[in-house]
Amino acid sequence: MTTAHELTKNQTLVFNTLSRADGPLSAYTILDQLRGDGFRAPLQVYRALEKLLDYGMVHRLESINAFVACAHPHNHSHSHGMTAFAICEKCGQVSEFSDDVITQRVRQWTTDNGFKQTKTTIEIRGVCAACGTA
């Protein structure tokens, strides 16, 4: 994968770990998976995650304090809009999406109320279609 950003070794390792994961990972889970690659302290993971977040390559899921690789790392239009996540509480599957109508409604509300928006993330928790029919 090529990006507009030159990644450090640690950033690459953290991003690849998240990209291969079946679901969101906590920083400590990432640390455990990368101990064989020389990671010793949580700070190493957090520094890499901070840059990857800045680059728009990963997202933090606030409600579960975990991270996922961006589903659209080459499409940074969502960095100016709204990113939404549907999180299955049974299997842990995370679906990332954006919706122009919701984004516009949130922008209109912030404009109407004089609220200076810096970041908008919507997290929907529930049961995915696969788990709902199982």
Summary of the structure (lengths in Angstrom):
residues: 134
radius of gyration: 16.1
end to end distance: 35.3
largest distance: 51.8
contacts: 339
relative contact order: 0.15
helix: 46%
strand: 19%
